[in-house]
Amino acid sequence: MNKGTHSASKSAIFNLTVLVAALGYFVDIYDLQLFNLVSKPSLKGIGITDEAAIKYWDVRLFNVQMIGMLVGGIIWGVMGDLKGRKSILFGSIVLYSIANILNGMVDNTTQYQIVRFFAGLGLAGELGAAITLVAEIMSKEHRGYGTMLIVSVGALGAVAAFFITSHVDWRVSYYIGGGLGLALLLLRFGTFESTMFDSVKTEKVSRGNFLSLFTNRERFIKYLFCILIGVPVWYCIGVLMKFSEQFAEGWGIDVSGDKGIQIRRTAIMLSYIGLCVGDLLSGYLSQVFRSRKKIVIGYLLASATLAVLYVNMKSDSLTLFNVMCFLLGCATGYWALFVTIASEQFGTNIRATATTTVPNFVRGFVVPLTLGFTALSEISGDIQAAMVVGAISIGLALIATIGIKETFGKDLNYVELS
């Protein structure tokens, strides 16, 4: 094989790796948002008809899924630094694919809780492994484009989930999610491992030591800041969009009957289209301005402004409400930048651990966010509850973004010393 042919072959494998990572996150987001889209119909489908009970299990099952992601983030992150980035891409997708197929067979809330926990456990490995792998195989000047592609394609998974669940039964929707994941495994055999990871395997250095993120003060603060930066994204998804029918009612929009379910489904779909647009733009702007921090700060300020408008507006226009959902998605579309920042903050020996656990700790924050919102809403109403939770999450994110080091163009070929 001549040099030109070898170079072309390597480029094709590289492009396939980025594509597979993007498609993997597409399936990840499809499955992650599927529960939000079919939670109420599925609960009714297993015999729960009381509205108070549906509301209780809607929140509980969502939180069980997110706890599974929190636990899974630690497991897959450590495995990624011990066994390789590519290996957890295989393992995680097998687990959440099987879990979602089983989810289509549940008949009671006990079964539902078990499969949502294991689905969350599997879903936790996809994004961190994909971002770590692509960040390490792309040049330091252009890796932002790779991570931008992954997250932007991934966000469209929620849009696909919306249209699929609009035409098929909730059980079939789960089967489709599991089938998509298993089909993706065929493409994964064409991907290759990070050379940075391969080189670290030969060095006498601790790998995948999750506790090392907490034993060094500077490293811990850096890790905590990375987590806090991403929390507003899930404030938008896990509070503002998940309970969108309640905010729509506050606007003066009719949410009676099945209208409330449709409002939530549409809000989630439109917010994820916005996330896709926002991620494409934020990734591009970070390359143009050669800065991650400046772009994230701009997005956080836009998120705060739009969140205040969203929870306080009064109008019976469903079209205007849907536009606000889309704009909120755009304003929180810095997920690609947030995860890229996390991957660029740490050495190769704990990079997968950090990059996989950070977004899943952010997702785990949904539990206190939703519990805090529901508790406060019973005391002071939805508007005040959303304002308080939003002020805390966005305020802390701004402090963290300002306090963390800029990483654009940073060389990632180094290790963290214990």
Summary of the structure (lengths in Angstrom):
residues: 418
radius of gyration: 20.6
end to end distance: 43.4
largest distance: 72.1
contacts: 1620
relative contact order: 0.15
helix: 80%
strand: 0%
